[in-house]
Amino acid sequence: MTARFGETVGAVRHTERERSKEVRAMAMPFPRGLLTLEDWDALPEDNSAHYELQEGVLVVSPRPARWHSNALLALGMQIRPQCPPGWQTLLEFEVVVDGDPFPTIRIPDILVTHADGPEARVPADAVVLAVEIISPGSRKVDLHLKPFEYGEAGIPHYWVVDPDPPAPSITVFGLGAPGDGYVESQRAVTGELVVEEPFPLRIDVAALADPH
């Protein structure tokens, strides 16, 4: 029996959807227990989502949207040439925020660390600046949970990029007195962000929204 065109297309679409589901399911078998650092390293490669570890629990979030990726590249390209010798700007690089027994591994959108550091991941005490760009679904994590984790780990400087209209902004935090966590020092909306720590930097905030 010959299928009509509509039936054939529907069948093909159904098959494609099923295959897509199978590929996603096969991409990353979801762990059922808490993960050690060795378990984390043994996970298969999967670029379909963003993965982090929170006290051994695998945290999965969507891959960033176009605006996020554009702002990430634009900001990283501004920070990198201003870093003094011996320091390096890295995008989406693993940081061990807390180790044993079940680690917390975060992947800041941007970080600044020693240029001669390890190839796979860096400890938090080797990071002088961590930057997170807020995405849909990450606002509370980027504004509350990650600042707590990064502050506890001793990362001295933390920036949050907020894409909310009418214009992007960068909020700058630095560690306060022991036990105080991060203290906001300034917030730049459009215009230029100028900081002296961890070293002198000048950032064109409006450029984060420029698609070119």
N, C-alpha and C positions, 0 to 999 in steps of 0.2 A: 504494500500500500504506500502510495506517494504522499508525503506530508505536504500540506499547503504552506505557502511562504511564511505566514504568521506563526504557524506551529514550529517550523524549522528555526526561525529566529528566536522564538521563545525558548526552545530547547537548548540552542547554543548559549543564550544568555544565562539560562539556568546552570548549564555545565560550567560556564566561566565563573559564575558566582561560587559554585561549589568548589571549584579548583582554587579560587582565591582564598576561601575559608580554610581549605586544606593546607595551602602554603603558609598562611598565617599561623595555623595551629602547629605546623611542623617547624616553623622558624625558631621558636623559643619554647621548649617544654617548660611549663611553669613549675618551679620548685615547690614542694609541699612543706618543707621545713625551713629553719633558719640556716643561712649560708655563712660559711667561713670564707676567709680570703681565698683559700684554695678552691672552694666551690665556685666562687665568683669568677676566678680565672678560667675555670673549666667550662663555663657557660659558652654555648656556640655563638658565633657572630650573628648579629641580627640588627639590621639598619632600619627596620620597619617601625621602631619605637625608641623612646629614650629611657634608659635604665640607670637606676642608682640603687644603693643599698642603705637601708636605715636600720641600724642595730640588727643586721643579718636578714632583714626582710627585703625582698626584692620589690622595688617601687617602679612602676611602669607608667609612663606618660606619653602623650602623642609627640610625634616629631614637630619641631617648630614650624610656624607658618612663614610666608614670604617676608612679612614686615620684620619679624624676629631675626630671620637670617640676614636681611639687609642691614639692620641695626648692629648686629653682631660683627659683621665684616667691617662696617664703617667705623665703629668704635675701636675695634682691634687695630685697624690700620692707622688710627690716630695715636693710640697709646704706644705702639711698638717703636716707632722711630724716636720717641722721646725718652725711652728707657736708657739709663746710664749703662756703660759697659759692665758686663757681668750679670745683667738681668735680661729676662726674656718674657715676651708676651705669648701666651698659649691660648688657643681656643678649644673649649670643650675637652679639657684634659682632667684625668682622674686625680682626686685628692683624697687621701686617707684622713678623714676627720677624726675618727676614733677607731682604735684597733681591736685588740682581743677583748672578749672571746669571739663576739660576733660584730664585725666591723660596720662602720658607717662610711660609705664611699659616696662622695658627691662629685658632680661634674659641673663646675661653674661654667657659665658661658665664656667668661674670660678670666684668666688669672695671670699674675706676674710672679715669677719665681726665679731662682738662680739658673743662669744659662748652662751650667755644668751639672744639672740635676739628673736624676734617673730617667730612663726612656719610657717606662711603663706608667708610672704614677708618682706623685710626690706626697710627702707627709705635709700635714697642715702647717707645721712650724717652718716650712721652707717657702710658704706663700706670704707675700707682703700685701697683695691686693686681690680680692675676689669680686667679680662682677656678675650679677644676675639680671637678665632681661625678663620682665614679667610677660607671661603668656596667658591666654585663657586657661583658667584652672590652676595657675601657679601663684596667684597673688598672695594668699595667706602663707604659703610655704616660703616664698621669697621675702616677705615682709616680717614674718614672725619665726618660723621654724629654722630656716637656714641662718638668719642672723644669730639666733641662740647657739646653734651648733658651731658656726664659724667663730663666734666670740669665745665660746668655751674652749675651742681648740687653739685660740691665741692668734688667729689671723688678724693683723692689726688694722686693716682697712677694708671696707666693704662698700660697694656702690650698688644701687638699685636703679635700673633704667625702666621707666614707666612710659609705655606708648600711648596712654590714654589721651584722647583729643582734649583741647584743640592742638596741643603740641607735645612732643616728647619731653621728658624731664629726667634728670639724674640727681638722685639723693645720695649724699656722701655721709658715711658713718665712720667713726674711729673708736677704738677701744677707750673706755673711760677708766676710772679708778678700778682696782681689783674688785671683782664681784658686781660691777655696774653694767657690764656688757657694753654694747655699742651705744654711742652718743651721736646724734645727728649734728653735723657741723654746718651743712648748707644744702640748698636745693636749687639747681639751675634749670630754668625753663627757657627753651630756645637760647639765644645769646651764646655766651661762652662760659664754660666751667673752668675755673682756675684754682688749682690746689698746689700746696707745697709739699705734701706728704702722700705717699712714701717718698716721692721726689717731685720736683716741679713738673706739672702737666697742664696743658691748655687744650680744652676739648670744645670743638664746635658742636653744640648740642643739636642744632637744627639739621646738621648734616646727617644725623641718624635716620631722618625721615626722607632723605633725598634718594630717589631710586637710581640715580646715575653714579 
